[in-house]
Amino acid sequence: MQILPPALTDLIEAFGALPGVGPRTAERFAYYLVRHSSDAPLKLAESLKDLQGGIGYCKKTFALISADQEYSDLYTDPRRDKTIVAVVAEPFDLVALEKTNQFHGTYHVLGGLVSPIDGISPEQLHIQELVQRIDEDKVTEIILATNASVEGESTALYIQQQIGNRDVSITRLARGLPVGVDLEYADQITLGRALEGRRAL
């Protein structure tokens, strides 16, 4: 016996397949679209339809771009300093850094982090392309902006090894206490990093 129409159960399953979306959240999303008889479902359907053919990757930075572009605007903009490259794991990490309005170099998206458990090896990431960029763009500084996780640290170490003896400065994003966090609630790793990165006032 069918409790819900197949069209609705299919939609719930589709939402449920997304990362971080549990069964109840998937049901809420689907029910919202059914309940609101506006053009929201049509807009969503159009956006999903356009997604496949409307997105590409920059040939140099591997950032997300429109399908009709070859290179990211963040790379071709003459105001960006091509000799400084921030290396991030995923395209949305780049967005987070860009929102600070503090960075005026270019980016390089790895496409993930080295993770043997998940079957991701260094060869599957855009690490060799990064090394090639160092030579082509005469890069003077690489900022490793990967997560402070085991995968992020091992990826950073691997990149450092691949860069080898090239005359390029390799820096890492500072680690420490976020604003508004009490010391008693900070974990040991964060506190340790904060102590290592302390500076004079």
N, C-alpha and C positions, 0 to 999 in steps of 0.2 A: 504494500500500500504506500502510495506517494504522499508524503506530508507537505512537501514544497514542490513547486513547479520545477522541472529540469533546468529551465533557463536561470532560475535563481540559485539552485544548488551548484550549477556550473560556475556562476559568478562568485559564489562564496569560496569554492575550491580554488579559483584563479587568484582571489585576494589572499587566501590562506597559503598559497605557494610563495608569496613574497617574504623575504627575510624579516623577522621580528613581528610578523602578523600572526597572532594566534587565532583559534577557531572563533572565539567570541568577537574579536575585533573584525575579523573577516565578515561575520554575520552583520555587525553594525554598519560596516561600509556598504554592504549589499543592500541592506534594508533602507539605508539613507537614500540610495539612488532610486529604489522602488517608491519610497514614500514621497519624494520630491518630484513632482511631475513637471519639473522645469526642463531646461535643455542641458542640465548638468550631465546626465548619462551620455548624451550625444557629444558633448564637448570632450568628455573623458574618452569616449570611443575614437573620436577624431584624433586626439592627442596620441593615443596608443598606436593608431594606424600610421601616423606621421613619424613616429619615433624610429621605426626600423630604417626608413630611407632618408631621414632628415639629419642623422648624426654621423659624424666621422671622427677620425683621430688626426691630430696634427702630425705631419711627417717628421717633425723635428723634436717636439716636446711630448707628444702622445697625449696632450690635453684634448678634451672633447671640443669639437668644432662643428659648424654646420657642414652638411655633406657637400656643399658647393665650394668650400674653402680647401686650401692645401695646408696652410699654416695658421696657427693661432695668432690672434691679434696681440696677445701678450708676448709673442715672440717677434712679430714684424714691426711693432710700434718702435719708432726710432728713439723714443724717450726711455725705453727699457735698456738696461745694461746687460748685454749678452755675455759679459765676462764673469758675471755672478749668477750661479744656478742653484735654485732651491730644489732639492730632490724629495719628492713626496711619493707615497705609496699609491694613492688613488686620486682620480680627478677632483673629488670634492674636498680633499685635503688642501688642494691649491686654492679653492674658493675661500676656505677658512683663513688662509694666510693673506689672501688678497683683500679681504674685508678689513684687515688691520690698517691698510693704507701706509704701511711702514716699509714695504719691500718693493724695490724698483728694478730688480733683476729679472731673470726669466726662470722658467720652471722646467722640471723634467719629471714626468709621471712614470713610475716603474711598472704599474699595472698589477700591484700586489706586493707581498713580502715573502721572502724565502721561508717556507714552512714544509719540512719533510712529512709531517703528520698529515697535512692536507694535500700532499703530492705536488707542491709547488717548488720547483728547483730554480736556481739562478738563471738557467738557460731560458726559462719561460718568461723572464722579466726583461725590461728594456735597459739592461745594465751595459751591454756592449755598445749600444747606441749612445749611452751617456759618455763612455770613454772616448768614443769617436767625436762627440761634440766638444769635449775638452780640447782636442787637437784642432778641430775645424774653427771653433769660435774663440780660440786662444783664452780659454776660461782661466781665471785667476783664483776664484773661490768656489768651492762646492759646499753648500749648506745642507747637511743631512737632516731632513725634517721628517724622519720616520718615527713611528710610535715608540714609546718607552716600554716596549714589550720584548720578550725573548726573540720573537721574529724580527721586530724592528731593529734590535741591537745586532743580531746575526747578519741581517741584510746590510746594515751600515758597515760592519766589519768586512764583509765580502766586497763591498764597493771600494772600501779603502785599499784592500789588497789588489783589486783590479786596476786601480789608478796607479799603483806602484810608485815609481820614482819621479813621476811627472811633477813639474814645478807649479803645483797648484795647492792653495791652502784649503784644508778640509776642516770645516767647523760643524758643530752639532747645536741644535736648538738648546737653549738653557733649560734645565729642569729644576723644579722647586715647588714652593708652596703657592697654590692659587690664592688670589686675593679673597679675603673673607673666611678663610678656613682656620679654625682654632688648632693649635699645635696638638692638643690631646686627640684630635680626630684624624690627624695625618698618619698615613702608613709609614713604616720604617724606610722603605725605598725612597719615597718622596722626601722625607726628612734628611736622609743621607745625601741625596742629590742637592738639597737646599744648603746643607753644610758645605759640600764640595764647591758649590757655585757662589758662596758668599762673597760680598765685595765691600770695599771701604765706603763709608758715608762721608 
